[in-house]
């Protein structure tokens, strides 16, 4: 369909109490049936106070029509956010890991579609996204994740010809509120290992010594345990009982285990029941362990009996990082064992905690430096 190379559009006044300038022009769009149609567009430019004369209103319209009058202009596809989301989930989101899909699908369904669903993709602008941020009651971290998912969708929408603008420039996100992260002390870990029975004792011991993610530990196969060289290899992970790839490329790794853990693993393998997937930890039916079920059915009751605060399996990972810090382990070794990217500040900023023993030690040392005399 031929289209005008250039158009000026038209403006007219509307309203009684507050007079506003309304612009009108024609634009080519591609419908969901892939048919190009020419439609009439209307948009309020501003009040008569903003543009006292028709000439000024036409100048504003000329600015807004500049992209359409450009020789590089191509008709955009038209779809509401609610229409675009299923296409994106089917063609793009399906390529991601199951754990990633679950989080994004939930956010799209519960937060993005209720707010943006009826809007045309091309009509979602920075102000609209900022209103979403301002109006939602979600936690700052959840808002940040929702915006990152929306950016993923927007990148595809731009590549597919639904939009050609950036609604994320100038966005102001709420400041994150870092929640306190619980971790086990060395004494608490020893009590947990004393109170647990196998196979859970082996599971908790491996988690505490290696700092391995719970899903990765659920995915460890017997062939990933090299007792002769005292090595453990991470090649896969488990999410909600389903095997998938590890979290990142850095998560594919191998690291040493202590002679004590290696000896224990050798004894444990002597009583290990074979399963089809050759997993180190498996249900009686041969399915992978689910980390949340381990926490709910065994770890929490065990912590209650020991008088230790309830928490998740990630507390072992935080404890491992903190213990390596106390041992002055080189940062490169810490990051390789934890599966963090080299140079990342997440190892020290999030996973390493100053334990009370270290805090008291520093306080005592400072006291000796500043006031050597004994305080009665």
N, C-alpha and C positions, 0 to 999 in steps of 0.2 A: 504494500500500500504506500503510495507516494505521500509525503508529508510536506508541509510548508517548511522551507528552509529558515524562515524568520517570521516571527509573529510578535505583535506588540501587546495583544490582549486588551482588556478594557477594565475600567473601574467604575463603580457607582456607589452612592451613599445609601445607607440603610439604617433604620432605627429611628426612634422618636426621642426617648430620653437622652440616649447617648448615640450620636451619629458616628457610624464607622464606615471606613472605605472597604469595599469588598472587591476583590480582583477576580477576573474570570478569563480563562484561557483554555486551549485545547492541548491534549497530550496523548501520545500513543502509548498504549500498555499492552502487554501480552497476558492474556487470561490463563486460568488454570488448564484450559483446553488447548493452549499453545496457539490460539488465534489472536492476531494483533488487531486491536480496535482503537479508534480515536474517541476519547471521552472528553467531556467538558469538566474542567476543574474550577472550584471556587474556594477562595481563602480570604479571611479577614486580614487586611494589611495593618490596620491600626485605626485609632479614633481620629476625628477631625482636629483634635488638639495636636496629635502627632504629625499629621499632614494637613495643614490648613488649606492647601489648594489641591485641585485635581492634578495639576502638573507635578507636584511633589509626590503624590500617590502613584502616578505613572512612573516616576523615576524609581520608586521602590519596587514596583512590579517589574521594571526592566531588569533590576538586579536579580530578582528571583527567577526570571525567565532565561537568564544568561546560560545556565547549563543546558536548557532545552534547545536554545537557539545555536548552541555550539555545533560545529561540524562533526565533532566526535561523539555527539549524542546518540545513544541507542535506546530504544524503547525498553522499559523495565518490565519484568514479569510482575504480575499482581497477585498477592495472596495475603491473607491475614496471618498474624502470628500463629493462631490456632491451626490454620491450614498448612503452614510451613513446617511446624514442629514435627508432625508425623513423618513427613518426607525426610527431614533431617535425621530423625531417629532411625528410620529404616535404612538409609543409605550411608550415613556417617557414624552415628553412635554405635551401630552394630559392629563396627570394626574395633571398638575398644574392649578392654577387659571387662568381665562380668561385674566386678566390684565397682569399676568406674561407671558402667552403665546404670547400675542401681542407684547411685547417688544422684546422677544427672537426671534420670527419669523422674525421680521423686521431686527434685527441685522444679523441673519444668511443669509437672502436673500440679503441684501444690502451691507454687508461688508465681512462676512466670506466666503461665496461661491465664490464671485468674485476673492478672493485672493487664497483660498485653494482648490477650487472646483475640479481642474484637478489632484491634488496630491493624491497618495495613502495614506491612513491613516498612514501606517507604515513609510512613508517617511516624514511626518511632524515632524520636529525636533525643538530644541530650537532656532537655528539660523533662521529658517524659521518663527517662531512665532515672534522673535525679529525684523525681517525684516518687518513683518506686522505692528508691533507697530511703527517702525521707518518711514515707508512709508505712513501711513495713516494721514489724516488731521483732524481726529476727535478730539474732546475735551478730555482732560485727563480722565475725569470721564466716558465718553462714551467708551474710550479705556479700562478702567478698567472693565467696565461692559461686554464688548465684550470678554475679556480674561476670565472672570468668567463664561460666558456662554460656551466658548470653553472648559473650565475645566470640566463643567458639562457633556458635550458631551464626553469628553475624559474618564471620569470615567466609563461611560457606554461602550465605545469602548473597554476598557481594560477588563471589566467584560464579554463582548461578544466575546472576543478573536480576536479582530482586531489589537490590539497593546499590547505591553508589556513594553513600555518605557515611560519616563516622559519628555515631551518637555517644561515643565514650570520651571524646576530648573534653577536658575540663571538669570531669566528674569528681565529686568530693565524697570519699568513702568514710564511714565512721572509723575512729581509731580503735584498733583491736584491744580487747581487754584480756591480757594474758592470765589465764586461770592457773591456780596452783596445781602443779603436777606431782602426784604422790609417787614415792619410790621407796623400795625396801632398803633398810640398813643391812650391813653384813650380818649382824646378829639375828635380825628377823629372817633373813634367808636361811641361816643355819637352823633356826627353829622350824621353818617351813619344811626343810628337807628332812629334819628329824621326825616331824609329825606326819609326813606324807608316805604313802605306800606305793609300790610300783603297780602300773606303769607311770603313775603321776609323779613320783619322786624323780624318775629319770627325766621326765618332761620338764619339771621345774628346775632341776639342776642344769640341764642343757640350756634352758632359757637364761638363767642367771649368769652362767659362766661365759656364754658366747654372745649374749645380747641380741640373739637372733629374733626376728619378728615371730609372733605366735603363728601366723599363717604359714610362714616359711618352715617353722619347726614341724607343723602338721604335715607338710609336704615332703619332709626328709625321707628318702628311701634307704633301705639297708645298703645299697650300693654306693650311697653318698657318704657312708661312714668308713673311713680308712683307718682301722685300728693300728695297723703296722706302722704307719707314719703319723698317727695321732692327728688326723685331719678330718674336717667336716666340710662338705661341699653343698652349696645352695644352688639348686637348678630350677626349682619350681616352688609354687606356693599353693595354699588352699584357701578358698573363700566360700563360706557357708557350705562346706562339704564338697565343693567342686574344685578340681585342680585347674590352676591357671599359671601364667608366667609370673615371676617375681615383680615387685613394685616398680623398679627401674632397672636400667642396664647395670648400674652400680651394685644392685642387689645380687647379681650373679657373682658369687665369690667363694673363696675357700679360706679357711683359717685353722690354726692349731687348737687342740684341746689339751687340757692338763693330763698328766699321767693318771691322776686320781679318777677323772671322768672317763678316760679311756678304759681303765680297768673295770669301772662300773658298767660301762657300755658292753664290754666283753661278756660280763656275767649276765647282763640283761638280755643280750642276744642269744644266750644259751637257753632262755625260757621263752624266746620270741615265737609267736605263732605265725606261720607264713600266711600271706594274703595275696590276692591276685595282683594288686598294684605294687607289692613288695615295699609297702610303707612301714616305717619304723613304729609309727603309732596309728592304729586302725581300730575300728569298731569290730565287734564279734562277727558282723556280716562282711567285713573286709572293706568298708567305706572309710574315707579319711576322717580324722577327728575334726570336729568343728570347734574353733577356739572359744566362741561364746558359750558353747555347751560345757566345755571343760571348766570355764570360769564359774558358770552358774551351778553346776552339779558337784564340783569338787573343791575348787579354790576358795570360793566364798565360805562354804561350811568349815573348811580347814582354818581360814583366817579367823572366823568367829570363835572357834575352839581355842585358838592361840591368843585371842585378845588383840589381834592386829586389825587395823582399819581395813575395811573392804576396798578393793580396787581391782583394776583389770590386769591382764597378763603383761601389758605394756610396762608395768612398774618394774618388772625384771629387767627390761631393756634400759630403762632410766637408771636403775641401780648399777647395771653393768658399766654404763658410761661413767658414772660417778666414781665407781671403784677404780676404773682405769685411770681416771684423773688423779686419784690419791696415789697411784703407783707411778705417777709421772710418765705414763705411756706416751710415746711420740704421737702427735696429732694424726699423722699419716696412717699409723697403725690403727688408731681408734676408728678413723673414718672407713678404712678398709674392712675392719671387722663388723662395724655397724651397717655398712652398705651405703654410706653417705658419699656424696660427690666430694672430690678433693677441693679444698679451699672453701667449702661451705661453712657458714657460721652456725648451722643448726646443731652441730655436735656440742659446742660449748654453750650456745645460747639457750637451748631447750633441753638437751638430754643430760647435761652435766649439772649436778646439784651439790652445793656445799653442805656436807653432813654436819651434824651437831658436834661430833668429835673434832673435826677439823676446825670448826668455828671456835671451840673452846681452846684448842691448841694455839691458834693465832692470837686469841685474846690474851692468853698467858704469856706468849712471846712478846707481844706489844707491851704488856705490863712490865716485864722484866727490862725491856729497853727504856721505857719512859720513867719507871720508878723502881729501881732495883731493890730498894729496901723492902723487907717483909712487912705487909700490912697486918696489924693485929686486929 
